[in-house]
Amino acid sequence: MIVCPECGELIENDGSELEIWAFGGTYEVTCSLCDTVLKVMEDGDGGQLINSINP
């Protein structure tokens, strides 16, 4: 589960996968409350780096 950094809404959707590698992946999710698009990079241990990609 991801928390939107803009509004604090919990995002349960895993989003659309952009890239997958042996120890993680990159995907995009959109917050249903504020429509912020987030790029999430996740490693094999479940750690996440979340960046907003809205203009």
Protein Blocks (a to p, Z undefined) as FASTA:
>chain_A
ZZdfknopacfbgbjafbdcfkbccdddddfklopacdddddfkopacdddfbZZ
